[in-house]
Amino acid sequence: MPRSSRTVSAHVAHTLARHVEHVFGVMGNGNAWFLDTLERETTARFTAVRHEAGGVVAADAYHRASGGLAAATVTYGAGFTNTLTALAEAAQARVPLVLLAGDEPTSGPRPWDVDQIALAAAVGARTYTVGRADAAATTVIAIEHSLTYRVPVVLAIPYDVAALEAGPVPPAPEPALPGPLAPSGPFDAAAIADLARTLAAAERPLLLAGRGAWLAGAGETLGELAGATGALTATTALGRGVFPDGRYDLGVAGGFGADGAMALAREADVAVVLGASLNQFTMRFGELFSPGTRVVQVDVAQAATHRHVGGFVRGDADLVARALVDELRGLGATPSGWRETVDVAAARTYDVGPSDGLADDGRLDPRAVAHRLAGLLPADRVVVSDGGHFIGWANMYWPVASPDRMMMVGTAYQSIGLGFPGVAGAAAARPGSAVVLTTGDGGGLMALADLETAVRTAGGRGVAVVWNDAVYGAEVHVYGRQGLAEEPMRIPETDFAALAAAVGAEGVVVRSLADLDRLASWAAEPEAERRFLMLDCRVSPEVVAPYQEEILRVNLGR
């Protein structure tokens, strides 16, 4: 019988379990003692994945869908190095995540060990190594660091320490976490008062919110601010659904936006950006706003994050928005009336492709497929998006209720192949919702190890949409147009429906819009009687997403 709650690993497991509800990963030599205690003696649940990167991805998606601290676990060596792409994504996306990993013995590296601390640091994760006398305290410090700075950390257990007797688990203090960043002092007060006066005088105000506004819990207050100013609203891709009133929302700003909606955004005379980093894609490579638009950014960053920002207020999006609402009331400001003069619904309409759904090459037009799926997918859904050319289709055509229902795992680090394990995290975080994966054939094949994980964890509430165009789309559209050899960019057409069936799912090859009717009948069945549904959509590689065309115009001058 294994020793129980007195080992170093047990101290880590019990302490971590006080702060997380779910751990994802793969068992190995380096984390076996930790997992034994986690399973036997704590209330935290463990979900096994089939590739170590998948454990970090599942934990990442769990955080994005639930807001809770993410946790994953792997063994040392190859188990750890397998996580690096997913760990880099979590670092780039500012996801608070604890990766419990085995590590080399305290006596020094073995022939197969590598410098895991250096590797973690290279992708943006700090390592905390536990010892025999401080395992619980070090675990709390790692948690505190992760939550304070919104970054992944590695919690390492040296191999020769993992099973050492360490006595009863000691009480550990709660992590000391900072509160919301409140604007303070005369300069902040003056900046907020000035911005309120600017909004009160604006004729065409626009509010643009990102994931930071959602993390700040600013949705309700942003709704009040939009109402007080009569502003149109827009969001980043990761902020979709943050505004409570969708009637005046232009949708996603940037390359995923509808042409009419982006034309209205460019008419704004004042734009207030809350909790959004204003990356090149959101800003349409500098073309989102007109040169005459006054752009003011509200963020917890140290300074403005785009050269077009003309004013900056540092602070929590909810607190600053509340201060603006109060200032506007004090001024007796009235709404601009702009949003009532424009047809927002018409402006945010997208091209839905040909009526028969077929592109010129006889394969499905992905725009038609995406539009049709929008009317068939369960309304109570969480969307998990892999990376690739196809990412525009879900962001353009599939509305989500709130930002925690759209996980774009991979886009921060510009990676693909993280889709299938993300389903496991979303399914655990949202047990009552349908989980919809959108992935390409290239990324789908790369993540194939965790197809079984997706099917097992989501079961009859899981749907995967594979945009199967037999190419790496972004590469073909960028480099194929420049005359580079396309053969390395092509993928032999793969039967994802058959692959899904092999691990217990139902697979449907979709060659016509009528084939999507199976989704409607599937959704009407009792969840307990249906299987995970794989829609293998044979789409045309010739239809280019609008955001991709925008990238091409900028980078190739076309």
Summary of the structure (lengths in Angstrom):
residues: 558
radius of gyration: 24.5
end to end distance: 68.4
largest distance: 74.0
contacts: 2126
relative contact order: 0.10
helix: 43%
strand: 18%
